[in-house]
Amino acid sequence: MISGIRVNDNCVTEFNNMKIRKTCGWIIFVIQNCEIIIHSKGASTTLTELVQSIDKNNEIQCAYVVFDAGTSFIKWIIYLMHKHINKIIN
């Protein structure tokens, strides 16, 4: 990868499972030690529960979130994580 940031193989596997097998409703990815890893994932398919999960994680400064909105395409949502995440969404 050009940026020097490696994607952990588990990220690709879990994303594909989410996309094809519908194993979860969302995945939060973070960068740790120059590698993209999974921070957490959840079964919920509601945006409200995803936002509540994000708000609980005060230790995360920045993350990528993939959310399956239940449509034919998975919605990609990228947030800069901070305490006032609800202001970004609302």
PyMOL commands that set and color helices and strands:
alter all, ss='L'
color gray80, all
select helices_A, chain A and resi 9-21+47-56+85-89
alter helices_A, ss='H'
color red, helices_A
select strands_A, chain A and resi 6-7+26-32+35-42+63-67+75-79
alter strands_A, ss='S'
color yellow, strands_A
deselect
rebuild
show_as cartoon
